[in-house]
Amino acid sequence: MDQKTESYQIIDFPAERRAMPAYLELKSVRHVMYALLDVDITLPRRFIEEYKAKTGEKLSFTGYMALCLARAVDENKTVQAYRKGSKQLIVFDDVDVGIMIERKQGESPVLTGYVIRAANRKTVWEIHQEIRTTQLEPVPPNNGMPAWFRSALLLPWPLSVQFKVFFRMIMLHNPTIVTSMGGTVGISSVGMFGKGHAGWGISSGSHALDLIVGGTARRQAEVEGRIESREMLSLTIIFDHDVIDGAPAARFTRRLLELIESGYGLTEGTPQAVPSAEPSAAYNSSGTIKAHPASVYRKLDITNRIEAVARDRQLDILPNSSSSKLLFTGPYLNWWSDTDNEKIEEKCKAFKVVL
């Protein structure tokens, strides 16, 4: 038991990696709440694959997740609130999404931080172009971290401890110092390292709200009484429990899943997004809606359900039939009779769905 390990080597620990644990320690004193979820991404994945086949351009899935996250936060901005002292919160108007982008430095890939500013006011195509453009740019000095901040994180002990205590006090009174560097919310993607293998990422997080995009795998799932093969994403959501309670966190999570699973925003502002002339796999040649789209629509309220129908027609997921009432009745979408007809007609008109 007391035999020593003789064979080893000592290598340099890169400064950019030494700065990361020091940065995470700055947020280690907060209380966090986790949600580990399975998300059906069959519809958005199908659109991204079909779009690539038509145009040769692969839309960024991280960009799509940033779009959905920004929209969900925009509808409930309290989830990106930060404490200001002991009696106040700062609630930001814009949703700045912090992500990690891999760039080339010589022959080696380097991960650098990047913030998509005001992602709640951008389309998926604008976010996609921003990410692709940034990937081609040279690696910024200090991997994009301000020089003074990186130097302070790498101070030797005990100066490093004193800096962390001092900086936590600064953050508590002025959280904009951190959000200006890293965004108001964040996304980390680890699924790229394990394609075809499901699994959730766990981290302490560094924002008021963080997403960890885990692995994807095909699984058998029950959809409208049928067993179908679906592409499922393992998604982790990390909430700052100091500023948000369980009930609003659950409502936010439900809305975020609705947006992701329904393919929110994929046709908005996307060039050459022309629907395929071939029948979509989402409905039969006779026009009968298959099960999964119905299950997605049932999760939405009236406004978002009709908006989803309009969007899915553009995607050729639903047939452009002359009567929309057929889409809301029958064995798959039996909710028309239980809803106020005038309200449905009003919303259908707003989203240009013909009745």
ZAMARGU-4260 file (C-alpha; in steps of 0.2 Angstrom, whole numbers, plus 5000, padded with zeros to 4 digits):
<rodrens>
0) 5000/5000/5000 | 5015/5012/5003 | 5023/5009/4986 | 5026/5025/4977 | 5020/5029/4960
5) 5036/5032/4950 | 5031/5035/4932 | 5023/5052/4929 | 5027/5068/4920 | 5024/5087/4925
10) 5017/5098/4911 | 5011/5116/4911 | 4994/5120/4917 | 4988/5133/4904 | 4984/5150/4911
15) 4967/5150/4902 | 4962/5135/4912 | 4969/5141/4928 | 4958/5156/4926 | 4942/5146/4924
20) 4941/5137/4941 | 4946/5154/4949 | 4931/5162/4940 | 4919/5148/4945 | 4924/5150/4963
25) 4918/5168/4963 | 4900/5161/4961 | 4902/5146/4972 | 4893/5154/4987 | 4876/5155/4979
30) 4862/5142/4980 | 4857/5134/4964 | 4842/5123/4958 | 4844/5110/4944 | 4832/5103/4932
35) 4837/5088/4922 | 4826/5086/4907 | 4823/5076/4891 | 4818/5087/4877 | 4811/5080/4860
40) 4821/5090/4847 | 4815/5079/4832 | 4806/5094/4823 | 4820/5107/4824 | 4833/5094/4820
45) 4823/5089/4804 | 4822/5107/4799 | 4841/5110/4801 | 4845/5094/4791 | 4832/5098/4777
50) 4839/5116/4777 | 4857/5110/4775 | 4852/5098/4761 | 4844/5113/4751 | 4857/5126/4754
55) 4873/5118/4760 | 4872/5129/4776 | 4871/5120/4793 | 4862/5131/4805 | 4870/5132/4822
60) 4861/5122/4835 | 4869/5132/4849 | 4862/5147/4840 | 4844/5140/4840 | 4845/5136/4858
65) 4851/5153/4861 | 4836/5160/4852 | 4824/5149/4862 | 4832/5154/4878 | 4832/5172/4874
70) 4813/5172/4869 | 4808/5162/4885 | 4818/5174/4896 | 4811/5189/4887 | 4794/5183/4892
75) 4799/5181/4910 | 4814/5192/4914 | 4814/5189/4932 | 4824/5173/4929 | 4839/5183/4924
80) 4838/5195/4939 | 4854/5198/4950 | 4855/5203/4968 | 4860/5221/4971 | 4864/5222/4989
85) 4853/5213/5001 | 4836/5222/4997 | 4836/5225/4978 | 4837/5215/4962 | 4843/5221/4945
90) 4832/5214/4931 | 4840/5217/4914 | 4829/5222/4898 | 4840/5213/4885 | 4845/5195/4886
95) 4863/5193/4883 | 4868/5175/4880 | 4885/5170/4885 | 4892/5155/4875 | 4909/5146/4872
100) 4915/5147/4854 | 4929/5136/4847 | 4941/5145/4836 | 4958/5140/4828 | 4974/5145/4835
105) 4987/5138/4823 | 4982/5120/4821 | 4974/5119/4839 | 4956/5122/4843 | 4954/5135/4857
110) 4938/5138/4867 | 4934/5157/4870 | 4920/5166/4878 | 4908/5176/4868 | 4892/5185/4872
115) 4877/5187/4860 | 4870/5204/4864 | 4852/5207/4864 | 4848/5189/4858 | 4830/5192/4862
120) 4829/5205/4847 | 4838/5194/4834 | 4832/5180/4822 | 4840/5163/4822 | 4849/5168/4806
125) 4857/5183/4813 | 4863/5173/4828 | 4869/5159/4817 | 4879/5172/4806 | 4886/5180/4822
130) 4892/5164/4828 | 4900/5158/4811 | 4908/5175/4809 | 4916/5174/4826 | 4922/5157/4824
135) 4933/5163/4809 | 4940/5178/4818 | 4957/5176/4827 | 4958/5171/4845 | 4957/5187/4855
140) 4970/5192/4869 | 4967/5182/4885 | 4954/5172/4876 | 4942/5187/4877 | 4944/5190/4896
145) 4949/5208/4901 | 4967/5208/4905 | 4965/5215/4922 | 4952/5202/4927 | 4962/5188/4921
150) 4978/5194/4930 | 4968/5196/4946 | 4961/5178/4945 | 4979/5171/4943 | 4986/5180/4958
155) 4996/5169/4970 | 4989/5164/4987 | 4984/5173/4998 | 4982/5187/4986 | 4970/5177/4976
160) 4959/5174/4991 | 4958/5192/4996 | 4954/5197/4978 | 4939/5184/4977 | 4932/5191/4994
165) 4934/5209/4988 | 4926/5205/4970 | 4911/5195/4978 | 4907/5211/4987 | 4908/5221/4971
170) 4897/5209/4962 | 4884/5210/4975 | 4883/5229/4974 | 4886/5230/4955 | 4882/5214/4946
175) 4884/5223/4929 | 4902/5221/4930 | 4900/5202/4928 | 4886/5203/4915 | 4895/5215/4904
180) 4909/5202/4902 | 4899/5185/4902 | 4881/5190/4898 | 4865/5189/4908 | 4862/5170/4905
185) 4873/5157/4898 | 4874/5141/4888 | 4887/5127/4888 | 4887/5113/4875 | 4895/5096/4880
190) 4884/5086/4869 | 4896/5088/4854 | 4908/5077/4863 | 4896/5062/4865 | 4885/5061/4849
195) 4873/5047/4850 | 4875/5045/4869 | 4862/5053/4881 | 4868/5061/4897 | 4867/5077/4907
200) 4880/5090/4911 | 4882/5096/4929 | 4890/5112/4934 | 4889/5126/4947 | 4884/5138/4934
205) 4890/5156/4933 | 4875/5166/4928 | 4858/5168/4936 | 4852/5156/4923 | 4862/5143/4914
210) 4858/5129/4901 | 4870/5114/4899 | 4866/5106/4882 | 4870/5087/4884 | 4870/5072/4873
215) 4857/5067/4860 | 4851/5050/4857 | 4836/5042/4848 | 4824/5034/4861 | 4807/5025/4860
220) 4794/5037/4866 | 4775/5036/4868 | 4766/5049/4857 | 4747/5049/4856 | 4747/5031/4861
225) 4760/5025/4849 | 4778/5020/4852 | 4789/5031/4840 | 4808/5034/4839 | 4812/5052/4843
230) 4828/5062/4845 | 4830/5067/4863 | 4841/5080/4870 | 4848/5079/4888 | 4846/5097/4895
235) 4851/5104/4911 | 4844/5120/4918 | 4853/5129/4932 | 4843/5142/4942 | 4850/5154/4955
240) 4838/5149/4969 | 4843/5165/4979 | 4832/5175/4966 | 4820/5163/4959 | 4808/5151/4967
245) 4802/5134/4961 | 4785/5138/4954 | 4791/5152/4942 | 4806/5141/4938 | 4794/5127/4933
250) 4783/5139/4922 | 4799/5146/4913 | 4805/5128/4910 | 4788/5123/4903 | 4789/5138/4891
255) 4807/5135/4886 | 4802/5117/4881 | 4787/5122/4871 | 4799/5134/4861 | 4812/5121/4858
260) 4801/5106/4853 | 4790/5116/4841 | 4805/5123/4831 | 4802/5141/4836 | 4809/5155/4825
265) 4817/5143/4812 | 4809/5151/4797 | 4810/5169/4803 | 4823/5178/4793 | 4831/5162/4786
270) 4836/5164/4768 | 4831/5151/4755 | 4820/5142/4768 | 4809/5135/4754 | 4798/5120/4760
275) 4801/5104/4751 | 4788/5098/4738 | 4789/5081/4744 | 4776/5076/4758 | 4783/5079/4775
280) 4786/5064/4787 | 4775/5073/4799 | 4758/5069/4790 | 4752/5056/4779 | 4749/5058/4760
285) 4731/5059/4763 | 4733/5074/4774 | 4730/5065/4790 | 4741/5073/4804 | 4753/5061/4812
290) 4754/5060/4831 | 4769/5070/4836 | 4764/5087/4829 | 4747/5085/4838 | 4756/5082/4855
295) 4767/5097/4852 | 4752/5108/4849 | 4742/5102/4864 | 4756/5109/4875 | 4753/5126/4869
300) 4740/5139/4873 | 4728/5146/4860 | 4740/5160/4853 | 4755/5149/4852 | 4746/5134/4846
305) 4739/5143/4831 | 4756/5152/4828 | 4764/5135/4828 | 4751/5129/4815 | 4755/5144/4804
310) 4774/5141/4806 | 4772/5122/4802 | 4763/5125/4786 | 4778/5136/4780 | 4789/5121/4785
315) 4777/5109/4775 | 4774/5100/4791 | 4756/5103/4789 | 4746/5103/4773 | 4740/5120/4767
320) 4722/5114/4767 | 4707/5126/4764 | 4699/5123/4781 | 4710/5125/4797 | 4695/5118/4807
325) 4700/5100/4801 | 4717/5103/4810 | 4709/5107/4827 | 4697/5092/4827 | 4697/5073/4825
330) 4706/5060/4835 | 4723/5070/4836 | 4717/5088/4839 | 4701/5087/4849 | 4701/5104/4857
335) 4690/5115/4845 | 4674/5112/4854 | 4681/5115/4871 | 4687/5133/4866 | 4679/5149/4863
340) 4677/5150/4844 | 4678/5169/4843 | 4694/5169/4852 | 4701/5156/4840 | 4695/5165/4825
345) 4703/5181/4831 | 4720/5173/4834 | 4719/5163/4818 | 4717/5180/4809 | 4731/5188/4818
350) 4743/5173/4812 | 4735/5173/4795 | 4728/5155/4797 | 4713/5153/4785 | 4698/5146/4793
</rodrens>
